[in-house]
Amino acid sequence: MIDLTRTLTITAAMLVLGAGAAYSQDVAVATIPFPFQVRGTTLPAGDYTIQRASMGSYVLRIQGSRGKAGAFVLPKYRSDAADANPHLTFRCTESDCFLAGLSSGLESWEFDTPRLTSAQKERLAAVYLHQTKVQQ
């Protein structure tokens, strides 16, 4: 009986701590002024939040405001130093933009993008992020 009580007490404490950690979470917010593609999905221009899909996860959730479309992505960690200004990087052609990178200010990640042909001209675009806390 003592072991059962102890187990239930530990489980309850873990649930309370987990609920507190999930209550607020840092998210990055960006206003992206053009449509873009991520993982083969085209997302419209607009306001987006970028955050981890769950605590400790490497999967990122990119979600449009007001229930607009979003995507889950598993970026590749880059070992080089991140830029001090948090931002998203896009690789753009004449007709499409692809999410290519994310710098949080402390770390940086890159996303898979399609290879461009030699005939396609590429330009880079950066959209700066700001941090906020979201109550969950």
PLY file of the C-alpha trace (Angstrom):
ply
format ascii 1.0
element vertex 136
property float x
property float y
property float z
element edge 135
property int vertex1
property int vertex2
end_header
0.00 0.00 0.00
2.85 2.38 0.80
4.41 1.74 -2.64
1.09 2.48 -4.37
0.66 5.74 -2.43
4.25 6.75 -3.19
3.80 5.96 -6.91
0.56 7.96 -7.08
2.20 10.91 -5.29
5.16 10.92 -7.68
2.83 10.62 -10.69
0.68 13.52 -9.45
3.78 15.67 -8.90
5.02 14.91 -12.42
1.62 15.85 -13.89
1.58 19.16 -12.00
5.12 20.00 -13.11
4.31 19.02 -16.68
1.16 21.14 -16.68
3.13 24.14 -15.46
5.74 23.69 -18.17
3.04 23.39 -20.84
1.10 26.39 -19.55
3.29 28.92 -21.33
5.73 28.36 -24.14
8.06 30.64 -26.05
7.11 30.96 -29.69
8.54 32.97 -32.55
6.16 35.14 -34.56
6.73 36.31 -38.14
4.76 38.25 -40.73
5.62 36.66 -44.05
4.60 39.01 -46.88
4.57 36.41 -49.68
3.29 32.84 -50.25
5.92 30.19 -49.55
6.43 26.45 -49.63
7.55 24.13 -46.88
7.64 20.33 -47.29
5.71 20.56 -50.56
2.87 22.57 -49.00
2.21 26.12 -50.20
1.25 28.48 -47.39
-0.26 31.92 -48.00
1.27 35.22 -46.97
0.36 36.16 -43.41
1.24 35.96 -39.75
2.80 32.70 -38.51
3.96 31.25 -35.22
6.93 28.91 -35.10
7.37 26.66 -32.08
8.40 23.16 -31.08
5.61 20.63 -31.65
6.04 19.45 -28.05
8.42 19.93 -25.14
11.85 18.53 -26.00
10.86 17.79 -29.61
12.99 18.73 -32.61
9.88 18.91 -34.80
8.75 22.47 -35.43
5.18 23.59 -36.00
4.61 26.51 -38.35
1.04 27.68 -37.88
-0.85 30.48 -39.60
-2.92 32.86 -37.54
-6.67 32.37 -37.17
-6.53 28.70 -38.08
-4.83 29.19 -41.44
-2.88 26.28 -42.85
0.34 25.18 -41.24
3.01 22.51 -41.42
5.16 20.32 -39.22
8.84 20.13 -40.19
11.94 18.34 -38.94
14.83 20.69 -39.72
18.52 19.84 -39.83
20.58 21.42 -37.08
23.46 23.59 -38.30
26.57 23.56 -36.18
27.74 26.99 -37.28
26.95 29.98 -35.09
23.51 31.46 -35.44
22.91 35.06 -36.44
22.18 37.32 -33.46
18.89 38.47 -35.03
16.27 35.68 -35.12
14.96 35.25 -38.66
13.62 32.93 -41.33
15.49 32.57 -44.61
13.73 31.86 -47.91
15.17 30.76 -51.26
13.06 32.35 -53.98
12.80 31.96 -57.73
10.73 34.10 -60.10
7.61 32.14 -59.16
8.12 30.42 -55.78
9.70 30.91 -52.35
10.84 28.00 -50.18
11.52 28.09 -46.45
15.25 27.35 -46.25
16.42 28.25 -42.76
15.66 29.41 -39.25
17.97 31.22 -36.86
16.68 31.57 -33.31
19.44 33.92 -32.23
21.14 31.05 -30.39
20.86 28.14 -32.81
20.19 27.67 -36.49
18.46 25.04 -38.59
18.00 24.42 -42.29
15.12 22.92 -44.23
15.16 20.78 -47.36
14.43 22.81 -50.48
14.16 21.70 -54.11
17.22 21.92 -56.29
17.07 24.75 -58.76
17.92 24.34 -62.42
20.75 26.32 -63.95
18.13 28.44 -65.75
16.42 29.49 -62.51
17.66 32.63 -60.82
17.70 32.57 -57.06
17.33 35.36 -54.54
17.31 35.14 -50.77
14.73 36.78 -48.54
14.87 37.19 -44.75
11.91 37.72 -42.43
12.76 38.72 -38.88
11.08 37.09 -35.89
10.04 38.29 -32.48
9.53 36.12 -29.40
6.35 35.96 -27.40
4.84 33.69 -24.77
1.68 31.78 -25.57
-0.59 30.57 -22.78
-1.75 27.05 -23.44
0 1
1 2
2 3
3 4
4 5
5 6
6 7
7 8
8 9
9 10
10 11
11 12
12 13
13 14
14 15
15 16
16 17
17 18
18 19
19 20
20 21
21 22
22 23
23 24
24 25
25 26
26 27
27 28
28 29
29 30
30 31
31 32
32 33
33 34
34 35
35 36
36 37
37 38
38 39
39 40
40 41
41 42
42 43
43 44
44 45
45 46
46 47
47 48
48 49
49 50
50 51
51 52
52 53
53 54
54 55
55 56
56 57
57 58
58 59
59 60
60 61
61 62
62 63
63 64
64 65
65 66
66 67
67 68
68 69
69 70
70 71
71 72
72 73
73 74
74 75
75 76
76 77
77 78
78 79
79 80
80 81
81 82
82 83
83 84
84 85
85 86
86 87
87 88
88 89
89 90
90 91
91 92
92 93
93 94
94 95
95 96
96 97
97 98
98 99
99 100
100 101
101 102
102 103
103 104
104 105
105 106
106 107
107 108
108 109
109 110
110 111
111 112
112 113
113 114
114 115
115 116
116 117
117 118
118 119
119 120
120 121
121 122
122 123
123 124
124 125
125 126
126 127
127 128
128 129
129 130
130 131
131 132
132 133
133 134
134 135
